[in-house]
Amino acid sequence: MSSMGPEPRITVEVLPEVGGGWALLTPETPEPGARHALLDQVVTDTHAVLLFGELQGESRAAPARAVLRAWTSGGGDAVAALDGNFSAIVVDRAERTASVISDLLGRRALRTLHADGALYVSPHDVALVATGACPVEIDHASACSIITADWSIGGRPLLARVEPGDPARWLRLRGGRLERLPAPLGLFERRIDARDAAAVRERIDRIVDTMRENTRFAAAGSDTVRADLTAGIDSRAAFALVASIVPAERIVAKTTGATDSLDVRVARRIAALVGVRHEHRELDLPVHDDFSRHADLIAFHMNGDSSAKRAIDRYPSWDDRPLGFEGGGGEIFRGYYYARPGQYTRVARADADDVTAFFVRKWRRPTALSFRSPDPLAAVRERTRSVVEAMFRRSPDLHDVLDQFYLFERYGRWGAITSRFAWWKTFSPYASPSVVRLAFGLPSPIGTHAGLHDAIVRRFLPSARGILVNDNSLLPLQGPGLTRLLARDLLYVTGELWRAASAWRGRSGKKRRSADAMRADMLAGPLHDHARDVLLSRDSIAVDLLGHEPVARLLDEHRARRQHLETLCNLLGIEHFRRLATSTAAAASSR
């Protein structure tokens, strides 16, 4: 059984000026006085700062002090403008205020509960429940959103009384009153004209330089670094940045998959180009006890807003591992939600209703599932529309709205697990507010004009530029222009047809089955009874939303045809969280 890690310690800071303070439960650090990797604090006669996360660049070594300098020079707006992946609590001891602020992406946004004049703040909803001030009242619309869209739109918590952090605002508690203040996002400012090709190239070069500098600071002090590498485009560009800074003998390229899978074959080939050692591992299928504990861990860190599918893997260990560089967030710069060429004319005049309908159709599951009441699904649609309307207010351009939706929703919320799950020590050069702000100054569509991945690989790993991406695209085809666009689509269609033909002829054998296919087998086999017991319990959210018979039918159909992995695992993630919160509330009430 893997270790849960070193014994924890509790650090308490009392701040009588605001009638409170904070308590930190963290593992013992290896050296006395050393700070925890994701927590930093500074307390002076005039201020106190508690930071969750890290900053980029030179501020990385002392992030809490950097936040304090920003606050004293420019207040909450200056803190929100910092480059990093963080949230911070700033106490002004003279003004007797406490403020809660996050970075632009909000992947480590804190959760708050305002009750009886007090403000409770934590990354974890279960910790708020432990105060005894937060009842376990499940928001059915949030649960419905997780089931149908894979995350809760707008970041709305499963607990109805909890308020999510939002990059577009920061909170200030003054005299028991909670103020919500707008935070300047700094997007779409001083945009470059699409006709100014030289300015576009200069901006892309500046983005690449910023990403490389951030990568250099992140890798500093590490004897060995891990670079996650697949057949995809995002990890390839991230690997090129790492390889341009860290000597080859200090890099280990890692890939998850079968020995002859596409990811492993392409990653091994790219690693060999620069003399980097490559390792791969098969998906580690857990036993029942490991899955249940792993699902609890993820539910705790992600507040139930994450699929339990992620727990069908190796149980995490606290063993010291090298920092991992990965390509998360790369889709920010390549138009994840953009329409296909034939749809451009139709969608160019789209409004908030059209875009909302587009996302609901894309999720597919709303029409495939039958909820006992139409109200939760209607609330999800309304929340989506509200989010989209706010994005249209920042920019009336359709592609800007789609880029924002990926940035703040798909990546900032669904993709937040790499930032919130303490066992995953990773760094993505794409996940930088400074880089995002630079990119959002490019002409629309940003994903078409950026050509960022090709620019990185062309400069730092040109020998990998001609290797097909996922067997269906080429890096040199990134960028604007009708010729490139048509070539990209032709290559994509050709690649997909070849893949389908190969599968039909039996060339995609059992060894090349995807990780999700193996997870589906686990859920249909060894984990089926656990899933059935959890989801069909009398007080489960699944039964409450869908009904006993529909949930039983989903389980049976998956056991027969392996077709409901996502739905069932989303339901399991919600239910593991509900059980954690309920048991915590019971313990709090007995004190």
C-alpha positions in Angstrom: 0.0 0.0 0.0 1.4 3.4 -1.0 2.2 5.8 1.8 -0.1 8.8 2.5 3.0 10.8 3.2 4.8 12.2 6.2 2.9 13.1 9.4 1.1 16.4 9.1 1.6 19.4 11.3 -0.7 22.3 12.1 0.4 25.9 11.9 -1.9 28.6 13.4 -1.7 32.3 12.8 -4.0 34.5 14.9 -4.9 38.0 13.5 -7.0 39.7 16.2 -7.5 42.8 14.0 -10.0 40.9 11.9 -11.2 38.6 14.7 -9.7 35.5 13.1 -6.7 34.0 11.5 -5.8 30.8 9.7 -4.7 27.3 10.4 -2.6 25.2 8.0 -2.5 21.4 8.0 0.6 20.5 5.9 3.1 17.6 5.8 6.3 18.2 7.7 8.9 19.8 5.4 12.2 18.0 5.1 14.1 21.0 6.5 13.2 23.2 9.5 11.8 26.5 8.3 11.3 25.3 4.7 7.9 26.2 3.2 5.4 23.8 1.8 5.5 23.7 -2.1 2.0 25.2 -2.4 1.7 27.3 0.7 3.6 30.4 1.7 2.9 33.2 4.2 4.3 36.4 5.5 3.1 38.4 8.5 4.2 42.0 9.2 3.0 44.6 11.7 0.7 46.0 9.0 -0.3 43.1 6.8 -0.6 39.3 6.6 -0.6 37.2 3.4 -1.4 33.6 3.0 -0.8 32.2 -0.5 -2.0 28.9 -2.1 0.0 28.1 -5.2 3.0 29.6 -6.9 4.1 32.6 -8.9 6.1 32.6 -12.2 9.6 34.0 -12.8 11.7 35.6 -10.1 8.8 35.8 -7.6 8.6 32.0 -7.5 11.1 31.8 -4.6 9.1 34.1 -2.2 5.6 34.4 -3.6 3.8 35.7 -0.5 6.2 38.6 -0.3 5.6 39.3 -4.0 1.9 39.4 -3.3 2.4 41.8 -0.4 4.5 44.1 -2.5 1.8 44.1 -5.2 -0.9 44.8 -2.6 0.9 47.8 -1.0 1.7 49.3 -4.4 -1.6 48.7 -6.2 -4.2 46.9 -4.1 -6.3 43.9 -5.2 -6.0 44.8 -8.9 -2.2 44.6 -8.8 -2.3 41.2 -7.0 -4.8 39.8 -9.6 -2.4 40.9 -12.4 0.5 38.9 -11.1 1.8 36.0 -13.2 1.2 32.7 -11.5 -1.2 29.9 -10.6 -2.4 31.0 -7.2 -4.9 32.4 -4.8 -4.1 34.7 -1.9 -5.7 36.0 1.3 -4.5 39.5 2.2 -5.2 40.9 5.6 -4.8 44.7 6.1 -4.3 44.9 9.8 -4.7 48.7 9.9 -7.9 48.8 7.8 -9.2 45.6 9.5 -10.0 44.0 6.1 -9.5 40.5 4.7 -9.4 40.1 0.9 -9.5 37.0 -1.3 -7.9 37.2 -4.8 -6.9 34.8 -7.5 -4.9 34.9 -10.7 -6.4 35.2 -14.2 -6.9 31.5 -14.8 -8.5 30.8 -11.4 -7.4 27.1 -11.3 -6.5 27.5 -7.6 -9.4 29.7 -6.8 -10.5 29.5 -3.1 -13.9 28.6 -1.9 -15.8 30.9 0.6 -18.7 30.8 2.9 -20.1 34.0 4.4 -22.2 33.3 7.4 -23.1 35.5 10.4 -20.6 38.2 9.5 -17.7 35.7 9.3 -15.9 34.6 6.1 -14.7 31.0 6.0 -12.1 30.4 3.2 -10.5 27.1 2.0 -9.5 25.3 -1.2 -11.7 22.5 0.1 -15.4 22.5 0.6 -15.1 19.6 3.1 -13.0 21.9 5.3 -15.8 24.5 5.2 -18.2 21.8 6.3 -15.9 20.9 9.2 -16.4 24.4 10.7 -20.0 23.5 11.5 -21.2 26.6 9.6 -21.8 25.0 6.2 -24.7 22.6 5.8 -24.5 19.7 3.3 -27.2 20.9 0.9 -26.4 19.6 -2.6 -27.1 22.0 -5.5 -28.8 19.8 -8.0 -28.0 22.1 -11.0 -24.3 21.8 -10.2 -24.6 18.0 -10.0 -26.5 17.9 -13.3 -23.9 20.1 -14.9 -21.1 17.7 -13.8 -23.0 14.7 -15.2 -23.9 16.2 -18.5 -21.0 18.6 -19.3 -18.2 17.0 -17.2 -17.8 20.0 -14.9 -20.0 22.5 -13.0 -20.5 25.5 -15.4 -19.4 28.7 -13.8 -17.6 26.7 -11.1 -20.8 26.6 -9.0 -20.1 24.3 -6.0 -22.0 21.1 -5.2 -22.7 22.7 -1.8 -25.4 25.3 -2.2 -24.1 27.7 0.4 -20.5 27.8 -0.9 -19.3 30.6 -3.2 -16.6 29.8 -5.8 -13.7 32.0 -6.5 -13.9 33.9 -9.8 -10.9 35.5 -11.7 -13.3 38.4 -12.7 -13.7 39.6 -9.1 -12.1 39.6 -5.7 -13.7 39.6 -2.3 -13.1 41.9 0.7 -14.5 41.4 4.2 -15.0 44.7 6.1 -16.8 44.9 9.4 -18.7 41.6 8.7 -19.9 42.8 5.3 -18.6 41.0 2.2 -17.8 43.2 -0.9 -17.4 41.8 -4.4 -15.1 44.0 -6.5 -14.4 43.6 -10.2 -10.9 42.5 -11.2 -9.5 43.7 -14.5 -8.7 40.7 -16.6 -6.4 42.5 -19.1 -7.7 40.6 -22.1 -8.1 41.9 -25.7 -6.2 45.1 -25.0 -4.3 46.9 -27.7 -5.0 44.2 -30.3 -2.8 43.8 -33.3 -4.3 44.4 -36.7 -4.5 41.1 -38.7 -2.9 42.9 -41.6 0.3 43.7 -39.6 2.1 40.4 -40.2 5.4 41.7 -38.7 3.6 42.7 -35.4 2.0 39.3 -35.2 5.3 37.5 -35.6 6.9 39.8 -33.0 4.1 39.1 -30.5 4.4 35.3 -31.1 8.2 35.5 -30.5 7.5 37.4 -27.3 5.1 34.7 -26.2 7.6 32.0 -26.9 10.4 33.9 -25.0 8.1 34.4 -22.0 7.2 30.7 -22.0 10.8 29.7 -22.2 11.8 32.0 -19.3 9.0 30.6 -17.1 10.2 27.1 -18.0 13.7 28.0 -17.0 12.6 29.3 -13.6 10.5 26.3 -13.0 13.3 23.9 -13.8 15.9 25.7 -11.7 17.3 23.7 -8.9 15.9 20.3 -10.2 18.5 17.6 -10.7 16.1 15.7 -12.9 12.9 16.8 -14.6 10.1 14.7 -16.1 8.6 15.6 -19.4 5.2 14.1 -20.3 5.3 13.3 -24.0 2.6 11.9 -26.3 1.8 12.0 -30.0 0.0 15.2 -29.5 0.9 18.8 -30.3 0.8 20.4 -26.8 3.3 18.0 -25.1 5.6 18.2 -28.1 6.0 22.0 -27.9 6.3 21.8 -24.1 9.0 19.1 -24.5 10.9 21.4 -27.0 11.0 24.2 -24.4 12.3 21.9 -21.7 14.9 20.4 -24.0 16.1 23.9 -25.0 17.0 24.6 -21.3 17.7 21.4 -19.4 20.6 19.1 -20.5 19.4 15.9 -22.1 20.9 13.7 -19.4 18.7 15.4 -16.8 15.4 14.9 -18.7 13.2 11.8 -18.6 10.5 11.7 -21.2 7.5 9.7 -19.9 4.4 8.3 -21.7 1.5 6.2 -20.5 0.2 3.5 -22.8 0.9 0.1 -24.4 4.3 -0.5 -25.8 3.1 -0.2 -29.4 0.6 2.5 -28.9 0.7 5.6 -31.1 1.7 7.8 -28.1 4.6 5.6 -27.0 5.9 5.1 -30.5 5.9 8.8 -31.4 7.2 9.9 -28.0 10.1 7.4 -28.2 11.0 8.7 -31.6 11.0 12.4 -30.5 13.0 11.7 -27.3 15.6 9.9 -29.4 16.1 13.0 -31.6 17.7 14.9 -28.7 19.2 11.9 -26.8 16.6 12.0 -23.9 15.9 8.8 -22.0 12.3 7.6 -22.6 10.1 5.6 -20.2 6.6 4.3 -20.5 4.2 2.7 -18.2 1.0 0.8 -18.7 -2.1 2.0 -17.0 -2.1 0.6 -13.5 -5.5 -0.9 -12.8 -6.4 -0.6 -9.1 -8.0 -3.1 -6.7 -11.3 -2.1 -5.2 -9.8 -0.6 -2.0 -7.3 1.5 -3.9 -10.1 2.9 -6.2 -12.3 3.9 -3.3 -9.5 5.7 -1.4 -8.3 7.3 -4.6 -11.8 8.5 -5.5 -12.1 10.0 -2.1 -8.8 11.9 -2.5 -9.8 13.3 -5.8 -13.3 14.2 -4.6 -11.8 16.1 -1.6 -9.3 18.1 -3.7 -11.7 18.8 -6.5 -14.7 19.3 -4.3 -16.6 16.6 -6.2 -16.3 18.4 -9.5 -14.2 15.7 -11.2 -14.8 12.3 -12.7 -13.9 9.3 -10.6 -12.5 7.9 -13.9 -9.3 9.6 -12.8 -9.1 7.3 -9.8 -9.0 4.2 -12.0 -5.2 4.3 -12.0 -2.3 3.9 -9.7 -3.0 5.1 -6.1 -0.8 8.2 -5.6 2.3 8.1 -3.4 4.0 10.9 -1.6 7.4 9.6 -2.7 9.6 12.4 -4.0 9.2 12.6 -7.7 10.8 15.0 -10.2 8.8 18.0 -11.4 6.8 17.1 -14.4 6.4 19.3 -17.4 3.2 18.8 -19.4 1.1 20.4 -22.1 -2.0 21.2 -20.2 -3.8 24.3 -21.6 -2.2 24.2 -25.0 -5.6 24.3 -26.6 -6.0 27.9 -25.3 -3.8 28.9 -28.3 -5.3 26.8 -31.0 -9.1 27.2 -31.1 -10.4 24.2 -29.2 -14.1 25.1 -29.8 -13.8 26.6 -33.3 -16.3 25.4 -35.9 -15.4 23.5 -39.0 -14.9 25.5 -42.2 -18.4 25.0 -43.6 -19.9 26.5 -40.4 -18.1 29.8 -40.4 -20.7 31.8 -42.3 -23.5 30.5 -40.1 -21.8 31.0 -36.8 -20.3 34.4 -37.5 -23.5 36.1 -36.5 -24.1 33.9 -33.5 -25.4 35.4 -30.2 -25.4 34.1 -26.6 -28.4 31.9 -27.3 -26.7 30.3 -30.3 -23.5 29.7 -28.5 -25.3 28.3 -25.5 -27.2 25.9 -27.8 -23.9 25.0 -29.4 -22.3 23.9 -26.1 -25.4 22.0 -25.0 -25.4 20.0 -28.3 -21.6 19.4 -27.9 -22.1 17.8 -24.5 -24.6 15.3 -26.0 -25.5 13.7 -22.6 -28.4 16.1 -21.8 -30.5 14.4 -24.4 -29.3 10.9 -23.7 -30.2 11.1 -20.0 -33.7 11.4 -18.5 -33.8 13.4 -15.3 -36.7 13.1 -12.9 -37.2 16.9 -13.1 -36.5 19.3 -15.9 -35.4 22.0 -13.5 -31.7 21.1 -13.0 -31.0 20.8 -16.7 -32.8 24.1 -17.4 -30.7 25.7 -14.7 -27.5 24.4 -16.4 -28.6 26.0 -19.6 -29.3 29.3 -17.9 -25.9 29.2 -16.1 -24.2 28.5 -19.4 -26.0 31.4 -21.0 -25.0 33.7 -18.2 -21.4 32.7 -18.5 -21.5 33.2 -22.3 -23.2 36.6 -22.0 -20.4 37.8 -19.7 -17.9 36.7 -22.3 -19.7 38.6 -25.1 -19.6 41.7 -22.9 -15.8 41.5 -22.9 -15.7 41.0 -26.7 -18.5 40.8 -29.2 -16.3 38.6 -31.5 -17.6 34.9 -31.6 -14.1 33.4 -31.6 -13.0 35.5 -28.6 -16.1 34.1 -26.8 -15.1 30.5 -27.7 -11.5 31.1 -26.6 -12.7 32.6 -23.3 -15.0 29.6 -22.7 -12.1 27.2 -23.1 -9.8 29.4 -20.9 -12.1 30.0 -18.0 -14.4 26.9 -18.1 -12.9 23.9 -19.9 -9.3 24.5 -18.7 -9.8 26.8 -15.7 -12.4 24.4 -14.1 -12.5 21.0 -15.7 -8.7 21.0 -16.2 -7.9 22.3 -12.7 -7.0 18.9 -11.3 -3.3 19.2 -12.1 -3.3 22.4 -9.9 -5.5 21.2 -7.1 -4.4 17.6 -6.6 -1.3 17.9 -4.4 0.2 14.6 -5.6 0.6 15.8 -9.2 3.7 18.0 -9.2 3.5 19.4 -12.7 4.2 22.6 -14.6 2.7 23.7 -17.9 4.4 26.6 -19.8 1.0 27.4 -21.4 -0.7 28.1 -18.0 0.7 31.6 -17.5 -1.5 34.6 -17.2 1.2 36.7 -18.9 1.3 34.4 -21.8 -2.5 34.3 -22.1 -2.7 38.1 -22.0 -0.1 38.4 -24.7 -1.9 35.8 -26.9 -5.3 37.5 -26.4 -3.8 40.6 -28.0 -3.4 38.8 -31.3 -6.0 39.2 -34.0 -9.2 37.1 -34.0 -9.3 34.2 -34.4 -6.5 33.8 -31.9 -6.2 30.1 -32.4 -5.7 30.6 -36.1 -3.2 33.5 -35.9 -1.1 32.1 -33.0 0.8 29.2 -34.7 2.4 29.0 -31.3 3.3 25.3 -31.2 4.9 25.4 -34.6 6.9 28.5 -33.7 8.3 26.7 -30.6 9.2 23.4 -32.3 10.6 25.2 -35.3 13.0 27.2 -33.0 14.0 24.6 -30.5 13.3 21.1 -31.9 13.1 21.5 -35.7 13.8 17.8 -36.4 10.4 16.9 -34.8 8.5 19.4 -37.0 7.8 17.0 -39.7 6.5 14.1 -37.5 2.8 13.8 -37.8 0.8 14.9 -34.8 -1.6 12.2 -33.7 -1.3 10.7 -37.1 -3.6 13.3 -38.6 -1.9 16.8 -38.6 1.3 18.6 -39.3 2.9 21.5 -37.3 3.8 23.6 -40.4 0.1 23.8 -41.2 -0.6 25.9 -38.2 -1.3 29.6 -38.8 -3.7 31.8 -40.8 -4.6 31.4 -44.5 -7.2 29.4 -46.5 -4.6 27.1 -48.0 -3.4 26.0 -44.6 -6.9 25.6 -43.3 -8.0 23.4 -46.2 -4.7 21.4 -45.9 -5.3 20.9 -42.2 -8.8 19.6 -42.8 -7.8 17.3 -45.7 -5.0 15.8 -43.6 -7.3 15.3 -40.6 -10.0 13.6 -42.6 -7.4 11.4 -44.4 -5.8 10.4 -41.1 -9.1 9.5 -39.5 -10.1 7.4 -42.5 -6.8 5.6 -42.4 -7.2 5.0 -38.7 -10.7 3.6 -39.2 -9.6 1.4 -42.0 -6.7 0.1 -39.9 -9.0 -0.8 -37.1 -11.3 -2.6 -39.5 -8.5 -4.6 -40.8 -7.5 -5.6 -37.3 -4.2 -3.6 -37.2 -5.3 -1.8 -34.0 -5.0 -4.9 -31.9 -5.8 -5.3 -28.2 -2.5 -3.9 -27.1 -3.4 -0.5 -28.6 -6.6 -0.2 -26.7 -7.0 3.2 -25.1 -6.7 3.9 -21.4 -10.4 4.7 -21.3 -11.2 1.4 -22.8 -9.3 -0.3 -20.0 -11.0 1.9 -17.4 -14.4 0.9 -18.9 -13.5 -2.7 -18.5 -12.6 -2.1 -14.9 -15.9 -0.4 -14.2 -17.8 -3.2 -15.9 -15.8 -5.9 -14.0 -14.0 -5.6 -10.7 -15.5 -2.2 -9.8 -19.1 -2.9 -10.9 -20.3 -4.0 -7.5 -18.8 -1.0 -5.8 -20.4 1.4 -8.3 -23.7 -0.4 -7.9 -23.6 -0.1 -4.1 -22.6 3.5 -4.1 -24.9 4.8 -6.9 -28.0 2.8 -5.9 -27.9 3.7 -2.2 -31.2 5.2 -1.0 -29.7 8.7 -0.4 -27.5 8.9 -3.5 -27.6 12.0 -5.7 -27.8 9.7 -8.8 -31.1 8.2 -7.6 -32.3 11.6 -6.5 -31.7 13.1 -10.0 -32.3 10.2 -12.3 -34.3 7.6 -10.4 -33.4 4.1 -9.2 -34.4 2.2 -12.4 -32.5 4.5 -14.8 -29.3 4.3 -12.8 -29.6 0.5 -12.6 -30.1 0.5 -16.3 -27.0 2.6 -16.9 -25.0 0.2 -14.8 -26.4 -2.9 -16.6 -25.8 -1.4 -20.0 -22.3 -0.5 -19.2 -21.6 -4.0 -17.9 -22.9 -5.4 -21.2 -21.5 -2.9 -23.7 -19.0 -0.6 -21.9 -20.8 2.5 -23.0 -21.4 4.8 -20.0 -17.9 5.3 -18.5 -18.1 9.1 -18.4 -21.7 9.3 -17.0 -21.1 6.7 -14.3 -17.7 8.0 -13.2 -19.1 11.6 -13.0 -21.9 10.2 -10.7 -19.3 8.3 -8.6 -17.2 11.5 -8.2 -20.2 13.4 -6.9 -21.3 10.6 -4.6 -17.8 10.1 -3.1 -17.8 13.9 -2.3 -21.3 13.8 -0.8 -20.3 11.0 1.5 -17.2 12.8 2.6 -19.1 16.0 3.3 -21.9 14.1 5.1 -19.5 12.2 7.4 -17.6 15.4 8.1 -20.8 17.3 9.0 -21.7 14.4 11.4 -18.4 14.6 13.1 -18.6 18.4 13.4 -22.1 18.3 14.9 -20.9 15.8 17.6 -18.1 18.1 18.9 
